[in-house]
Amino acid sequence: MKKLLLLLPFWLLATSALAADEMLYNPGFEDSSSTFLGTKFESWYTTGSVLAAETTDKVEGEQSLKVSEAPLAENILYQEIEGPFESGATYRLRIKYKVLTSQSGNDLKLDCFWEDPREQEPTHDIDKLQTDFFTADTWSEKIVETTYPEGATRFQFRVLISKKVVVLFDDFSFQKVEGTDPVVPTEPTLTVSPTTFTELSTQLNTPVAYPTVTLTQANLDQPVTITITGKDAKYFSSSVESVTEPTKELIFTYNPTVIGRHTAMVTIESAGHYELTQTFSLKGYCTDPANPPTMTLSPATVPAFTAKVGETSTQKVTLSSQNCIDYIYASIEHVKGEAFNISSTFFIKNSPNIITVTFAPKEAGEYHSKIHFTTLEGQELVVDLNGTATEGDTPVEDPLNRVFNWDMSNPRTQLFETFDGAVKNETLQIEGWQNVTPRGERPWWGYEADGEKMAKATGYMGQVSSQESVEMWLVTPPLSYNTEGKTFTFRVKVENFFENCPTKLELYYIDTIPGEPVYFQPIEVGIPTTPDQNGEWNEIHVNLEGQDIQDVFFMAFKYTGLWGNENAATYYLDDLGWGRTDLPEITSDSTQVSMVATKGRDQVSGKITITGKNLNEPIKLSLGGANPSKFKLSAQSLPAEGGSFTVTFNSDNTGVHEAYVKLASRGAADKYIPLSVLVKEQSGIDESDVQTISITQWGQRIRVSADQLQQVLLYSASGIHVGQYNAENGAIETPELSRGIYLLQVTSAGASTTHKVIVR
């Protein structure tokens, strides 16, 4: 109990009774012991989780509790509190937490209840004690108050941790609330709870409400506004649009008028205190009972396959759908033997999809498999596959493929490969793809990590010392340029890269015209090639719109490097796509941020608003570049629909400091916002009079803001006067400007400064 003993003298100065009020044993997780199953924390119990002591990242004391593995769908950390309880008393429950590995925000829940032997199911204060999901990637706290119900004998203090979540806990508490006035904050505060919601479902023109949201605010000089944005915002509404009360309950409603899946972003903010801005997403989907989602296959019955062992037989079928509100997914169930595979497991809704079914037996006999097609709210479609394999003419071999085969028949207008059929550290074999090894003895492999399958290329061989080179190609099936979506997408990660590493991964465009040599064109797209990019997935989108592209072409990845134990550099690929028109996208209202700061003082940027489109995962924010340690972000992640954040800068060194903000969400091209701050020496003016100026740019517009901004004069690089803008509410915004270099003369609090901005 080291933490409690260390804090006891301080508590005694405040109140002699407070220590006795704590009803949890080992609330700070200081008492622990190691076992072969992990770490055991005195008086705490868990179902499924593996626990560990964390000594560096904590709130107070010597250590915090780390849930390092959560393998179950619902993992519980709990303690029983047996009282004594006081009749009519109010008790305050508190947990402090920090989520290290999130599952799209669905990470933690309170799952507490009062245990009453007279009740089969707990009911008292369940709406408070059993919460919706919540999360935070910095140390945060969750506080709930509950009253003691007469007859209850125990309180079950329980926290639910979702599968695969890694989280830190510290400084838990369960205490009776004494009749003292609460501490009134003097700093501006704005809290909103809850901020995560499960997706709602409803039917056309049938409104449905989300759980009540409680807004609490203090010391704000402007009203709190509630804004709903996004392409589907018209289907969502809030019970109020502005709040001035200290506490207000908000009701958000989903009322769709068209079928489909809908999302919107809620922004709750107060002008002048954008660092307190709260954003969260609302999701829902709508069906029409008169027109349910349907899927059909043509032909409805797939003819039986026949093939010799070591050979393949293929058939093409067409999957059609109507009224679907989400993608269609396919999986194969092998009933008898494993010889069937399909060209894709992911299909666009409400559009014909051609599927290649391949029968590739390795042993003689009868085979039977089933394809299961599923979509949200649709009835599952099950298709039987039957095949007969006879003895082959030659033994089955699996040699390395040394030559390319440029078969341009049946080009695909759409492709989305997630490598679901890959087998870890075995040769990658995908219908229609080429895995070619011109040099060396290692082809592209399949790989699996954290439940995700992917393609892997490496020349590493642990027991071999060699300077021989390897070359391996992964080539897509033929692609058709005659499709609406003309962006090639993929995600890539490198591991074990080192300085001056000879390994390289390149993207190639390939076309072939009969009678002419095959055309190979490398494309520079920013595939990671530095050690500081190790272990980080990069989302890359290559827009081929308007390029000199043949009607049928190939895309390929070429891995080159050394063979042996001196080259552990490994590249991974996943989510390769072509032809999609619903690409995930991240956009920002600021393409760059430029500021002027005073040495040793905080400089805060204006609000930067991010919008997500077709995203399924939150947007992660990170800093990189030359001087990232001098910058701090107000948020580490934003909802999939987007949100806003600010950048705080502070440095004791004069001169120009540069960094960038990276915005990433799976499936969307990574976005970078350059940051540039000029730090000047403090003048003889009193610090309270020094004005901070924020300059942001989005598109071809410039925004300038400062506490006492008066006027901005805009000049071209040659000194021609372009415009004059008088400030309103401490900010100005220019119209769209031509690309080029501009000089801004900014007048704030009676003083003028000059800034250079490049509009690209």
C-alpha positions in Angstrom: 0.0 0.0 0.0 2.9 2.3 -0.7 0.9 4.9 -2.6 -1.6 5.3 0.2 1.1 5.6 2.9 2.9 8.2 0.9 -0.2 10.3 0.4 -1.5 10.0 4.0 0.3 13.0 5.5 -1.2 15.2 2.8 -4.7 13.9 3.2 -4.4 14.4 7.0 -3.7 18.1 6.4 -7.0 18.3 4.5 -9.3 16.0 6.5 -8.8 13.3 9.0 -11.7 11.3 7.7 -10.9 11.1 4.0 -8.6 8.1 4.1 -11.2 6.1 6.0 -13.8 6.9 3.3 -12.0 4.9 0.6 -13.9 1.6 0.2 -11.8 0.0 -2.4 -8.8 -2.2 -1.4 -5.6 -1.4 -3.3 -7.2 1.4 -5.4 -3.9 2.6 -6.8 -2.7 -0.9 -7.7 0.5 -0.6 -5.7 0.2 -4.1 -4.1 1.1 -6.7 -6.7 3.0 -9.9 -7.2 4.3 -11.8 -10.2 2.9 -15.2 -11.3 3.5 -17.4 -14.3 0.2 -16.0 -15.8 1.3 -12.4 -15.4 0.9 -9.9 -12.5 -1.6 -10.3 -9.8 -2.9 -7.2 -8.1 -4.1 -7.6 -4.5 -8.0 -7.6 -4.2 -8.5 -7.2 -7.9 -9.8 -10.0 -10.2 -10.1 -10.3 -14.0 -11.8 -12.6 -16.5 -9.6 -13.2 -19.5 -7.1 -10.4 -19.3 -3.4 -10.6 -18.8 -2.2 -7.9 -16.4 1.2 -6.2 -15.9 2.7 -3.5 -13.7 3.6 -0.3 -15.5 6.2 1.7 -13.7 6.9 4.6 -16.1 3.4 5.7 -17.3 1.2 6.3 -14.3 -0.8 9.0 -12.5 0.9 8.7 -9.1 2.7 6.3 -6.8 5.1 3.6 -8.0 3.0 1.9 -10.7 -0.2 1.6 -12.7 -2.1 -1.5 -13.8 -1.7 -2.4 -17.5 -4.1 -4.7 -19.3 -1.6 -6.0 -21.8 -3.8 -8.7 -23.4 -7.6 -8.8 -23.7 -8.4 -11.9 -25.7 -12.1 -12.2 -25.0 -15.0 -10.2 -26.5 -15.6 -8.8 -23.0 -12.8 -8.8 -20.4 -13.7 -7.7 -16.9 -11.6 -6.1 -14.2 -13.5 -6.1 -10.9 -13.7 -5.9 -7.1 -16.6 -6.6 -4.8 -17.3 -3.9 -2.1 -19.2 -5.3 0.9 -19.8 -2.0 2.7 -20.8 -1.0 5.2 -23.1 1.4 3.3 -25.1 4.3 4.7 -28.8 4.5 4.1 -29.6 7.3 1.5 -26.0 8.2 1.0 -24.4 9.1 -2.3 -21.2 7.3 -3.5 -18.8 8.5 -6.0 -17.0 6.0 -8.3 -13.9 7.1 -10.2 -11.5 5.4 -12.6 -8.4 6.9 -14.3 -7.4 5.4 -17.6 -5.3 5.7 -20.7 -6.0 3.6 -23.8 -2.8 2.6 -25.6 -4.3 0.4 -28.3 -7.8 1.4 -29.3 -10.6 -0.5 -31.2 -12.2 2.4 -33.0 -13.2 4.0 -29.7 -15.2 1.0 -28.5 -12.7 0.4 -25.7 -14.0 0.7 -22.2 -17.4 0.5 -20.3 -18.4 0.7 -16.7 -20.4 -2.4 -15.9 -21.1 -1.8 -12.2 -24.3 -2.6 -10.2 -25.7 -2.8 -6.7 -26.3 -6.4 -5.7 -29.7 -7.0 -4.0 -30.7 -10.6 -3.2 -34.3 -9.7 -3.7 -33.8 -8.8 -7.4 -33.0 -11.2 -10.2 -31.6 -8.4 -12.3 -30.0 -5.2 -11.0 -32.0 -2.1 -11.8 -30.9 0.7 -9.5 -29.0 3.5 -11.3 -28.2 1.1 -14.2 -28.3 4.0 -16.6 -25.4 5.6 -14.7 -23.4 2.5 -13.7 -23.5 0.7 -17.0 -22.2 3.2 -19.6 -21.7 3.3 -23.3 -18.2 2.8 -24.6 -15.6 5.5 -23.9 -12.0 6.0 -24.6 -9.0 8.5 -24.4 -5.4 8.2 -25.5 -4.2 10.5 -22.7 -4.7 10.0 -18.9 -8.4 10.8 -18.3 -11.0 10.0 -15.6 -14.5 8.7 -15.6 -16.7 9.7 -12.6 -20.1 8.4 -11.7 -22.3 9.1 -8.7 -24.8 6.6 -7.4 -27.1 6.4 -4.3 -27.3 3.4 -2.0 -30.5 1.4 -2.5 -32.1 0.0 0.6 -31.5 -3.8 0.8 -28.4 -3.9 -1.3 -25.6 -6.0 0.2 -22.7 -5.4 -2.2 -21.5 -3.1 -4.9 -19.9 -4.7 -7.9 -17.1 -2.4 -9.1 -16.5 -3.6 -12.7 -14.8 -2.2 -15.8 -15.3 -3.9 -19.1 -12.4 -4.0 -21.6 -13.0 -4.8 -25.3 -11.1 -7.4 -27.2 -7.5 -6.4 -28.2 -7.6 -3.2 -26.2 -4.4 -2.3 -24.3 -5.1 0.1 -21.5 -3.5 1.6 -18.3 -5.5 2.0 -15.1 -4.6 4.0 -11.9 -6.0 5.7 -8.9 -9.5 4.1 -8.7 -11.8 5.2 -6.0 -15.2 4.5 -4.4 -16.1 6.9 -1.6 -19.2 8.3 0.1 -19.8 11.9 -1.0 -19.7 14.1 2.1 -22.0 17.2 2.3 -19.4 19.7 1.3 -19.6 22.1 -1.6 -17.8 20.9 -4.7 -14.6 22.6 -5.8 -15.7 25.3 -8.4 -13.2 25.5 -11.3 -11.9 28.9 -12.3 -10.5 27.8 -15.6 -12.8 27.5 -18.7 -14.1 24.0 -18.9 -16.3 22.1 -21.3 -17.2 18.5 -20.9 -19.5 16.2 -22.9 -20.5 12.7 -22.0 -20.9 10.3 -23.6 -19.1 10.9 -26.9 -19.2 7.4 -28.4 -22.4 5.8 -29.6 -23.3 2.5 -31.3 -24.7 2.7 -34.8 -28.5 3.0 -34.8 -30.8 1.3 -37.3 -34.3 2.4 -38.3 -36.8 2.4 -41.2 -37.7 5.1 -43.6 -39.1 8.3 -42.0 -38.9 6.7 -38.5 -36.9 8.9 -36.1 -34.8 7.2 -33.4 -32.8 8.9 -30.6 -29.3 8.3 -29.3 -28.6 8.1 -25.5 -28.9 11.4 -23.7 -25.7 13.5 -23.8 -24.8 15.7 -20.8 -23.0 19.0 -21.5 -21.3 20.7 -18.6 -19.5 24.1 -19.0 -18.0 26.8 -16.8 -16.2 30.1 -17.2 -16.9 30.5 -20.9 -17.6 34.0 -22.1 -19.4 32.8 -25.3 -22.3 30.4 -25.7 -21.6 26.8 -26.4 -22.7 25.9 -30.0 -23.7 22.5 -31.3 -23.1 22.0 -35.0 -23.8 18.9 -37.1 -21.9 18.6 -40.4 -21.2 16.1 -43.1 -22.9 15.0 -46.3 -25.6 13.2 -44.3 -26.1 16.0 -41.7 -29.7 16.6 -42.8 -30.7 13.2 -41.4 -29.5 14.1 -37.9 -30.7 16.8 -35.5 -29.9 18.2 -32.0 -32.5 19.2 -29.4 -30.7 22.5 -29.0 -28.1 24.5 -31.1 -26.8 26.8 -28.3 -26.2 26.4 -24.6 -25.5 29.0 -21.9 -26.6 26.9 -18.9 -23.9 25.3 -16.7 -25.4 21.9 -17.4 -27.7 20.8 -20.2 -29.0 17.5 -21.5 -28.9 17.1 -25.3 -30.9 14.7 -27.4 -29.6 13.8 -30.9 -32.0 12.2 -33.3 -31.5 10.2 -36.5 -34.4 10.6 -39.0 -33.5 9.3 -42.5 -35.6 9.8 -45.6 -33.5 7.6 -47.9 -32.2 4.1 -47.4 -28.5 3.7 -46.8 -25.7 4.1 -44.3 -25.4 7.6 -42.9 -22.8 9.5 -40.8 -22.4 13.0 -39.5 -20.0 14.8 -37.2 -21.1 16.8 -34.1 -18.9 19.7 -33.1 -19.5 21.3 -29.6 -17.4 24.4 -29.1 -17.2 27.9 -27.6 -15.7 30.7 -29.6 -12.3 31.8 -28.2 -11.7 28.4 -26.5 -11.3 26.0 -29.4 -8.9 24.0 -27.4 -11.9 22.7 -25.5 -13.8 21.7 -28.6 -15.5 18.3 -28.4 -16.2 16.3 -31.6 -17.9 12.9 -32.1 -19.7 11.0 -34.8 -23.2 9.8 -35.2 -23.9 6.8 -37.3 -27.0 5.1 -38.5 -28.5 3.0 -41.3 -31.9 2.9 -42.8 -33.9 0.1 -44.5 -37.1 0.0 -46.4 -39.3 -3.0 -45.5 -40.9 -2.9 -48.9 -37.5 -3.1 -50.7 -35.1 -5.2 -48.6 -31.5 -5.8 -49.6 -31.3 -8.8 -52.1 -28.4 -10.7 -53.7 -28.6 -13.0 -56.7 -26.0 -15.1 -58.5 -26.0 -15.9 -62.2 -26.1 -18.8 -62.9 -28.0 -19.6 -59.7 -26.5 -23.1 -59.7 -22.8 -23.3 -60.5 -22.1 -26.3 -62.8 -19.8 -29.0 -61.3 -16.1 -28.7 -61.9 -13.7 -31.3 -63.2 -9.9 -31.1 -63.2 -6.8 -33.3 -63.1 -4.6 -33.1 -60.0 -2.1 -30.2 -60.5 -4.3 -28.4 -63.0 -7.1 -25.9 -62.6 -10.6 -25.3 -63.8 -12.3 -21.9 -63.7 -15.8 -20.6 -64.2 -17.1 -17.0 -64.1 -20.3 -16.1 -62.3 -22.0 -12.7 -61.8 -23.1 -11.4 -58.4 -25.9 -8.8 -58.5 -27.6 -6.9 -55.7 -30.4 -4.4 -55.1 -31.2 -2.1 -52.3 -28.0 -3.0 -50.3 -26.8 -0.4 -47.8 -23.3 -1.8 -47.3 -20.7 -3.8 -49.2 -21.1 -7.5 -49.8 -18.7 -9.9 -48.2 -17.9 -13.5 -49.2 -16.4 -16.4 -47.4 -15.8 -20.0 -48.4 -16.8 -23.0 -46.2 -15.0 -26.1 -47.2 -17.3 -29.0 -46.6 -15.3 -31.8 -48.2 -11.7 -31.1 -49.2 -10.1 -27.7 -49.9 -9.7 -27.0 -53.6 -12.0 -24.0 -54.3 -11.1 -20.3 -54.2 -12.7 -17.1 -55.5 -11.2 -14.0 -57.0 -12.4 -11.6 -54.3 -14.2 -11.6 -51.0 -15.3 -7.9 -51.1 -17.9 -6.6 -53.6 -19.4 -3.3 -54.5 -23.1 -2.9 -53.6 -25.9 -2.6 -56.1 -23.6 -3.2 -59.1 -22.8 -6.4 -61.1 -19.6 -8.1 -59.9 -17.9 -10.8 -62.0 -16.3 -13.5 -59.8 -13.8 -16.1 -61.0 -14.3 -19.4 -59.2 -11.2 -21.6 -59.4 -11.0 -25.4 -58.8 -7.3 -26.4 -58.1 -7.2 -29.9 -56.5 -4.0 -31.4 -55.2 -5.4 -34.9 -54.6 -7.9 -37.0 -56.5 -11.4 -37.3 -55.2 -14.7 -35.4 -54.7 -14.8 -31.9 -53.4 -17.6 -29.7 -51.9 -17.5 -26.1 -50.7 -20.0 -23.3 -50.1 -19.7 -19.6 -50.8 -21.5 -17.5 -48.2 -22.5 -14.0 -49.4 -23.5 -11.6 -46.6 -24.5 -7.9 -46.5 -26.0 -5.7 -43.8 -29.7 -6.5 -43.1 -29.8 -8.8 -46.2 -30.6 -12.5 -46.2 -27.5 -14.6 -46.6 -26.9 -16.1 -50.1 -25.3 -19.6 -50.0 -23.9 -21.2 -53.2 -22.7 -24.8 -53.5 -19.5 -25.7 -55.4 -18.8 -29.3 -56.4 -15.8 -30.7 -58.1 -14.2 -34.0 -59.1 -10.5 -34.4 -59.3 -8.8 -37.2 -61.3 -5.2 -38.3 -61.2 -2.8 -36.0 -63.1 -0.3 -36.9 -65.7 2.7 -35.6 -63.7 3.4 -35.2 -60.0 2.2 -32.0 -58.5 5.0 -29.4 -58.2 5.2 -26.0 -56.7 8.3 -24.4 -58.4 9.2 -20.7 -58.3 7.7 -18.8 -61.2 10.6 -17.3 -63.2 8.8 -15.7 -66.1 5.9 -13.2 -66.6 2.7 -14.1 -68.3 1.0 -11.1 -69.9 -2.5 -12.5 -70.3 -4.6 -9.4 -71.0 -8.0 -11.2 -71.3 -10.8 -10.4 -68.9 -9.4 -7.1 -67.5 -10.9 -6.0 -64.2 -12.7 -2.7 -63.8 -12.6 -3.1 -60.0 -10.1 -4.7 -57.7 -9.9 -4.9 -53.9 -7.4 -7.4 -52.6 -7.1 -7.9 -48.8 -5.0 -11.2 -49.0 -7.6 -13.1 -47.0 -6.3 -16.3 -48.5 -2.7 -15.8 -47.6 -0.9 -18.4 -45.5 1.8 -17.1 -43.1 5.3 -17.5 -44.5 4.2 -19.6 -47.5 4.3 -18.7 -51.2 1.5 -16.2 -52.0 -0.9 -17.6 -54.4 -3.9 -15.5 -55.6 -6.1 -16.2 -58.5 -5.1 -13.9 -61.5 -2.0 -12.5 -59.8 1.6 -13.2 -60.8 4.3 -13.9 -58.1 7.5 -13.9 -60.2 11.0 -14.4 -58.9 13.6 -13.5 -61.6 16.5 -13.7 -59.2 17.0 -15.6 -55.9 15.0 -18.3 -54.2 12.4 -16.4 -52.3 9.0 -15.3 -53.8 6.4 -13.1 -52.2 5.0 -14.7 -49.1 1.7 -14.5 -47.2 1.8 -13.2 -43.7 -0.5 -12.7 -40.7 -0.2 -10.3 -37.7 -2.8 -9.1 -35.2 -5.5 -11.0 -37.1 -4.7 -9.2 -40.4 -3.4 -11.0 -43.5 -1.1 -9.4 -46.0 1.7 -9.9 -48.5 5.3 -10.0 -47.4 8.6 -9.6 -49.2 12.0 -10.1 -47.6 15.4 -11.4 -48.5 16.3 -12.4 -45.0 17.7 -15.9 -44.4 18.9 -16.4 -40.8 21.7 -18.9 -41.3 23.0 -17.7 -44.7 25.8 -15.1 -45.2 25.6 -14.0 -48.8 25.9 -11.0 -51.1 23.7 -12.4 -53.8 20.8 -10.3 -54.9 17.1 -11.1 -54.9 14.3 -9.8 -57.1 10.6 -10.6 -56.7 7.6 -9.2 -58.4 3.9 -9.1 -57.3 1.8 -8.3 -60.4 -2.0 -7.5 -60.4 -4.4 -9.1 -62.7 -5.0 -7.1 -65.9 -6.8 -3.9 -65.1 -9.2 -1.9 -67.3 -8.7 1.8 -67.7 -12.3 2.1 -68.8 -13.7 2.5 -65.3 -15.1 5.5 -63.4 -12.7 5.3 -60.6 -9.1 5.7 -61.8 -7.1 5.7 -58.5 -4.8 2.8 -57.5 -4.6 2.4 -53.8 -2.6 0.3 -51.3 -1.1 0.4 -47.8 2.5 -0.4 -47.2 4.8 -0.9 -44.2 8.5 -1.5 -43.8 10.3 -3.1 -40.9 14.0 -3.5 -40.0 15.1 -0.8 -42.4 18.5 0.7 -41.6 20.7 3.6 -42.9 22.1 2.9 -46.4 19.9 -0.2 -46.7 20.2 -1.7 -50.2 16.6 -3.0 -50.1 14.0 -1.2 -52.3 10.3 -1.6 -53.0 9.0 0.1 -56.2 5.6 0.5 -57.8 5.5 -0.1 -61.6 3.0 0.6 -64.3 3.2 -2.1 -67.1 1.5 -2.4 -70.5 2.1 -4.7 -73.4 1.2 -4.2 -77.0 1.4 -7.2 -79.4 4.6 -7.1 -81.4 6.2 -4.5 -79.1 8.5 -4.9 -76.0 6.7 -4.9 -72.7 6.7 -1.4 -71.2 7.8 -1.1 -67.5 7.5 2.4 -65.9 8.5 2.9 -62.2 6.3 5.4 -60.4 7.6 7.4 -57.4 4.8 7.4 -54.8 6.5 7.8 -51.5 7.0 4.2 -50.4 8.8 4.3 -47.0 12.6 4.2 -47.3 14.0 5.5 -44.0 14.5 3.9 -40.6 12.2 6.3 -38.8 9.3 4.9 -40.9 9.8 1.4 -39.5 6.6 -0.3 -38.3 4.2 2.4 -39.6 1.5 1.7 -42.1 1.4 4.2 -45.0 -1.7 4.7 -47.1 -0.9 5.6 -50.7 -3.3 6.7 -53.4 -2.1 7.0 -57.0 -4.4 9.0 -59.2 -4.0 7.9 -62.9 -6.7 10.2 -64.2 -5.6 12.0 -67.4 -2.4 9.9 -67.7 -1.2 8.2 -70.9 -2.6 4.8 -69.9 -3.4 1.9 -72.2 -7.0 0.5 -72.1 -5.6 -2.7 -70.4 -2.6 -2.5 -68.1 -0.9 -4.0 -65.0 0.4 -2.6 -61.7 3.3 -4.4 -60.0 5.5 -4.2 -56.9 9.2 -5.0 -57.4 11.3 -5.9 -54.3 15.1 -5.9 -54.7 17.7 -6.5 -52.1 20.3 -8.9 -50.7 19.8 -12.5 -49.8 21.0 -13.7 -46.4 21.3 -12.7 -42.7 22.5 -9.2 -43.3 19.2 -8.0 -44.9 16.3 -8.2 -42.5 14.4 -5.3 -44.3 10.9 -6.5 -44.9 8.0 -4.9 -46.8 4.3 -5.6 -46.3 1.4 -4.8 -48.6 -2.4 -4.8 -47.9 -5.7 -3.4 -49.2 -4.7 -3.1 -52.9 -7.5 -1.4 -54.9 -8.5 -0.1 -58.3 -11.7 1.3 -59.8 -13.4 2.3 -56.5 -15.6 5.5 -56.6 -16.2 5.6 -52.8 -12.6 6.0 -51.7 -12.0 7.0 -48.1 -10.6 10.6 -48.0 -9.2 13.0 -45.4 -9.4 16.7 -46.1 -8.3 19.8 -44.1 -9.3 23.4 -44.2 -5.6 24.3 -43.7 -2.9 23.1 -46.2 -0.2 24.7 -44.0 0.2 26.5 -40.7 2.6 29.5 -40.3 3.0 31.4 -37.0 5.2 34.0 -35.4 6.0 33.3 -31.8 8.0 34.9 -28.9 10.9 33.0 -27.4 9.8 30.9 -24.4 6.0 31.6 -24.8 3.2 29.4 -25.9 1.8 30.2 -29.4 -1.5 28.5 -30.3 -2.7 28.1 -33.9 -6.2 28.8 -35.0 -8.6 25.9 -35.2 -7.8 23.4 -37.9 -10.9 21.5 -39.1 -10.5 18.0 -40.6 -13.3 16.2 -42.6 -13.4 12.5 -43.1 -15.2 10.9 -46.0 -16.1 7.1 -46.2 -13.8 6.4 -43.3 -14.4 3.3 -41.0 -11.7 4.1 -38.4 -10.8 7.2 -36.4 -8.3 9.7 -37.8 -4.9 9.5 -36.0 -2.8 12.6 -35.6 1.0 12.5 -35.1 3.9 14.9 -35.4 7.0 14.5 -37.5 9.7 16.5 -39.3 12.6 18.5 -38.2 11.4 19.9 -34.8 8.4 17.9 -33.7 9.3 18.2 -30.0 8.5 21.9 -30.0 4.9 21.3 -31.1 2.0 19.8 -29.2 -1.4 18.7 -30.6 -4.7 19.3 -28.7 -5.9 15.9 -29.9 -4.3 12.6 -30.8 -7.2 11.3 -32.7 -10.5 12.5 -34.3 -13.7 10.6 -35.1 -13.9 9.1 -38.6 -16.2 11.9 -39.7 -13.5 14.5 -38.7 -13.2 17.2 -36.1 -10.9 20.0 -35.2 -7.7 20.6 -33.3 -5.1 23.2 -32.5 -1.3 23.2 -32.5 0.6 24.7 -29.5 4.3 25.7 -30.0 6.9 26.8 -27.5 10.7 27.1 -28.0 13.6 28.9 -26.2 15.5 29.0 -29.5 15.1 31.8 -32.0 14.8 31.1 -35.7 12.5 29.0 -37.9 11.1 25.8 -36.6 9.4 23.3 -38.9 7.4 20.1 -38.5 4.3 18.5 -39.9 1.1 16.9 -38.7 0.3 13.5 -40.2 -3.3 12.6 -40.5 -4.0 8.9 -41.1 -7.0 6.5 -41.2 -7.1 3.1 -42.8 -8.0 3.2 -46.5 -7.5 7.0 -46.9 -4.3 8.5 -48.3 -2.2 9.9 -45.6 -2.4 13.7 -45.4 0.4 16.0 -44.2 0.0 19.6 -42.9 3.4 21.5 -42.8 4.0 23.6 -39.7 6.4 26.6 -39.7 7.0 29.0 -36.8 9.4 32.0 -36.7 10.6 32.6 -33.1 11.7 36.1 -32.2 13.4 37.5 -29.2 11.2 39.2 -26.6 11.2 42.9 -26.9 11.1 45.5 -24.1 7.4 45.5 -24.3 5.6 43.9 -21.3 4.7 40.3 -22.2 1.1 40.9 -21.6 1.1 43.2 -24.6 2.8 40.8 -27.0 0.2 39.6 -29.5 0.4 36.1 -31.0 -0.5 35.8 -34.6 -1.8 32.6 -36.3 -1.7 32.3 -40.1 -3.3 29.2 -41.7 -4.0 28.4 -45.3 -6.4 26.0 -47.0 -6.9 25.7 -50.7 -5.9 29.1 -52.1 -7.3 31.2 -49.2 -5.4 32.7 -46.2 -6.7 33.2 -42.7 -5.0 35.4 -40.1 -6.1 35.5 -36.5 -4.9 37.3 -33.3 -6.4 38.5 -30.1 -6.3 42.2 -31.1 -6.0 41.9 -34.8 -6.9 45.1 -36.6 -5.9 45.0 -40.3 -4.0 42.9 -42.9 -2.4 44.4 -46.0 -1.7 41.9 -48.8 1.2 42.4 -51.3 2.6 40.4 -54.2 6.3 39.4 -54.1 7.0 42.3 -56.4 5.4 44.8 -54.0 2.0 45.3 -55.8 -0.8 46.0 -53.4 -3.3 43.1 -53.7 -5.8 43.8 -50.9 -6.7 45.3 -47.6 -8.8 43.4 -45.0 -10.2 44.7 -41.8 -10.5 42.3 -38.9 -13.8 41.0 -37.5 -13.8 39.2 -34.2 -10.0 39.0 -34.3 -9.7 37.3 -37.8 -9.6 38.0 -41.5 -10.0 35.7 -44.5 -8.9 36.4 -48.0 -10.7 35.3 -51.2 -9.1 32.7 -53.4 -5.7 33.8 -54.5 -3.6 32.9 -57.5 -0.6 30.7 -56.8 2.5 32.5 -55.8 4.4 34.3 -53.0 2.6 36.9 -51.0 3.7 39.3 -48.2 1.3 40.0 -45.3 1.6 43.2 -43.2 -0.3 42.4 -40.1 -1.4 45.1 -37.7 -2.3 43.8 -34.2 -2.6 45.9 -31.0 -1.1 48.9 -32.8 2.1 47.0 -33.9 2.9 45.7 -37.4 4.7 42.6 -38.5 5.4 41.2 -41.9 5.0 37.5 -43.0 5.7 35.6 -46.2 3.2 33.0 -47.4 3.4 30.7 -50.4 0.1 29.8 -52.0 0.5 26.5 -53.9 
